[in-house]
Amino acid sequence: MSTPLPPIPGTTPFDGEQAQKGYALNKMCFSFNEEANRNAFVADEEGYMRRYGLNEQQAAAIRARNVLQLIAAGGNAYYLAKFAGIFKLDMQDIGAQQTGMTKEQFKAKLVAANHS
């Protein structure tokens, strides 16, 4: 048995436990590689989530479009990017969510950091 890693404040490490927890969510997000599946999700989000067996924590995070909640529910960032793309969310949108800023504030912080 391996020694658990020390916690990193503000992060949810994607380990074996998270992978198992998020299997249904990640499988659903992986399905979004196909345009027909993205369209089916947009047409009936609730039915699509039931089809993949998402639990209530995962479904609530999907409904909220909240990437941090999705990560806490076992989501893997690589698969969640497929979900975010449906709604035209980019990495700056996700970074803003992670820092509790608006997208404009987050972009300004990136520009300021680049000029320091």
C-alpha positions in Angstrom: 0.0 0.0 0.0 1.4 3.4 -1.0 1.7 6.3 1.4 -1.0 8.9 0.7 0.3 12.2 -0.7 0.0 15.3 1.5 -3.1 17.4 0.6 -2.6 20.4 -1.7 -4.8 23.3 -0.5 -7.5 24.1 -3.1 -6.9 21.0 -5.2 -8.6 17.7 -5.7 -5.9 15.2 -6.9 -7.1 12.8 -9.6 -6.1 9.5 -8.0 -7.6 6.0 -8.2 -10.4 6.8 -5.8 -11.4 9.9 -7.8 -11.2 7.9 -11.0 -13.5 5.3 -9.6 -15.9 7.9 -8.2 -16.0 9.8 -11.5 -16.2 6.8 -13.9 -19.7 7.5 -15.2 -19.1 11.3 -15.4 -15.9 10.8 -17.3 -17.4 8.2 -19.6 -20.2 10.6 -20.5 -17.8 13.5 -21.1 -15.7 11.2 -23.3 -18.8 10.5 -25.4 -18.8 14.2 -26.4 -16.0 13.4 -28.8 -18.9 12.6 -31.2 -21.0 15.4 -32.5 -24.1 13.3 -32.4 -23.6 12.8 -28.7 -23.0 16.5 -28.0 -26.3 17.2 -29.9 -28.1 14.5 -27.9 -26.9 16.0 -24.6 -28.0 19.5 -25.6 -31.4 18.2 -26.7 -32.0 16.3 -23.4 -29.5 16.8 -20.7 -31.4 15.0 -18.0 -32.0 11.9 -20.1 -28.4 11.9 -21.3 -27.1 12.0 -17.7 -29.5 9.2 -16.7 -28.2 7.1 -19.7 -24.7 7.3 -18.2 -25.8 6.8 -14.6 -24.5 10.0 -13.1 -25.1 10.4 -9.4 -26.9 13.5 -8.0 -23.6 15.2 -7.1 -22.4 14.8 -10.7 -25.7 15.8 -12.2 -26.0 18.9 -10.0 -22.5 20.0 -11.1 -23.3 19.4 -14.7 -26.5 21.5 -14.3 -24.5 24.3 -12.6 -21.8 24.2 -15.3 -19.3 24.3 -12.4 -16.0 22.7 -13.3 -14.7 22.7 -9.6 -17.8 20.8 -8.6 -17.3 18.4 -11.4 -13.7 17.8 -10.3 -14.9 17.2 -6.8 -17.4 14.7 -8.2 -14.6 12.7 -9.8 -14.2 14.5 -13.1 -10.9 14.4 -14.9 -9.9 17.7 -16.5 -9.2 16.1 -19.9 -12.7 14.7 -20.1 -14.3 17.8 -18.6 -12.8 19.9 -21.4 -15.2 18.0 -23.8 -18.1 19.1 -21.7 -16.9 22.7 -21.4 -16.5 22.9 -25.1 -20.2 22.2 -25.7 -20.9 25.6 -24.0 -18.0 27.4 -25.6 -16.1 27.6 -22.3 -12.4 28.0 -22.7 -9.5 27.6 -20.2 -9.9 31.2 -19.1 -13.5 30.6 -18.2 -12.3 27.5 -16.2 -9.5 29.5 -14.6 -11.9 32.2 -13.6 -14.1 29.6 -11.9 -11.1 28.1 -10.1 -10.1 31.5 -8.7 -13.5 32.9 -8.0 -13.0 35.7 -10.4 -15.0 36.9 -13.5 -13.4 36.0 -16.8 -12.4 39.6 -17.3 -10.7 39.8 -13.9 -8.9 36.5 -14.6 -7.6 37.8 -17.9 -6.4 41.0 -16.4 -4.6 39.1 -13.7 -2.9 37.0 -16.4 -1.9 40.1 -18.3 -0.6 41.8 -15.2 1.5 38.6 -14.2 3.0 38.6 -17.7 4.1 42.2 -17.3 5.7 41.7 -13.9 
